[in-house]
Amino acid sequence: MKLLVTGGAGFIGSHVVEHFVKKGAEVTVFDNLCRAKLLKKDEKNALYNWNFLKEHYPKVHLIKGDIADNRSLFEAGKHCDTIIHTAAQTAVTTSVVDPEPDFQTNALGTFNVMELARKNNAAVVYCSTNKVYGDNVNSLPLIEKEKRYSFSSSHGIAETFSIDGCEHTPYGCSKLAGDVYVQDYAHLYGLNTGVFRMSCIYGTRQFGVEDQGWVAWFTIATILGKPLTIYGDGKQVRDVLNVHDLVKLYDLFLSSPVKHGVWNTGGGMAKTMSLLELLDILGKLTGTKSAISFSDWRPSDQKVYISDISKVKKDLGWEPNITPEEGVKELVEWVNENKTMF
């Protein structure tokens, strides 16, 4: 396999690289290292995963470049037969404040990736998002409990759930545009594509911030004694998926006879957490608690999002194995071992 990983120096991308290098793939990383700039943060760890890969996997070909620049992308991927497209602007709030770079990265960038795939007849894994369903998710009836909301009747959001007629935020729009392009290139040009509409992915080497990566951010803040702001009431729920389970799913798809598909990808009904429940887990693991304040709900925040993962189980024989408690414990250990980085 000659694999191009866009965003390969990011959280998910670096785990993808590590997994496939260990399996003997020839891997090229293409990353503009601009996460901090997109998030408008002073990110001192911007090169952490880049340097991690350079040190531990010297055979990986590291290229700094932007997917919005099709010439440099096509040059970097000219020999690839497989693309795992993890590069993205990932923060909803950032997209609301400054939608143009969000569009350039997520919509135009994905179009360029698909054009490269068409030229090479390459297989594509696309990291989509639950935000493609937008505010429609909030139309489902909920039950409010002490520390969480839950669906009153749904068993989770299926791939047939409506993506139309609702607010998405610019982030949801740009990711949905990419999602549809990947699907269409499969149907129109016969490409091998997997669209994975991901819920909350978390794990080690994730430098969560307030705007993005809430499991990692809550963990980092708790261990360092930083204050936390909860937007809403903290009862919002996500199905959470450890990055190791996610990467195994990508591998299953690429090695399967399935030509193309769209799959909701998360922990499912068995692996969920609310914000308040995560704080309880962190309190037990660390013996400390951050000072908490509350603020207004964010635009189009889904009070509950839980993936119905029955289709991906059926099509690819996959299911997540790592429980939230196990995954958060591993994350706590990693942050504790690397406190000086934060």
Buried (B, 14 or more C-beta within 10 A) or exposed (E): BBBBBBBBBBBBBBBBBBBBBEEEBBBBBBBBBBBBEBBEBEBEBBEBBBEBBBEEBEEBEBBBBBBBBBEBBBEBBEEBBBBBBBBBBBBBBBBBEBBEBBBBBBBBBBBBBBBBBBEBEBBBBBBBBBBBBBBBBBEBEBEEEEBBBBBEEBEBBEBEBEBEEBEBBBBBBBBBBBBBBBBEBBEEEEBBBBBBBBBBBBBBBBBBBBBBBBBBBBBBBBBEEBEBEBBBBBBBBBBBBBBBBBBBBBBBBBEBEBEBBBBBBBBBBEBBBBBBBBBEBBEEBBEEEBEBEEEEEBBBBBBBBBBBBBBBBEBBEBBBEBBBEEBBBBBBEBBEEBEEEE
